[in-house]
Amino acid sequence: MGELKEKERAILNVIIDYVREHHYPPSMREIGSKLNIPSTSTVFRHMESLRKKGYITWELSRPRTIQVLKMIEK
């Protein structure tokens, strides 16, 4: 599965916290905003890495479809 990098862990925590608070997943822009990452393509690259490592999944062409598959300890 692979170790998480610092940004990957931060993104996963943002997703988990956001879903707990709002009951639906954040957009890539909202994730970037929470972590001061201005580029959605940078957020996407980190999320793609999380997907490949088995932590999340989502439907590419649909917004707010992120699902957490594996939790981490904060």
Secondary structure, DSSP 8 states (H G I E B T S, - for coil): -----HHHHHHHHHHHHHHHHHSS---HHHHHHHTT---HHHHHHHHHHHHHTTSEE--TTSTT--EE-S----
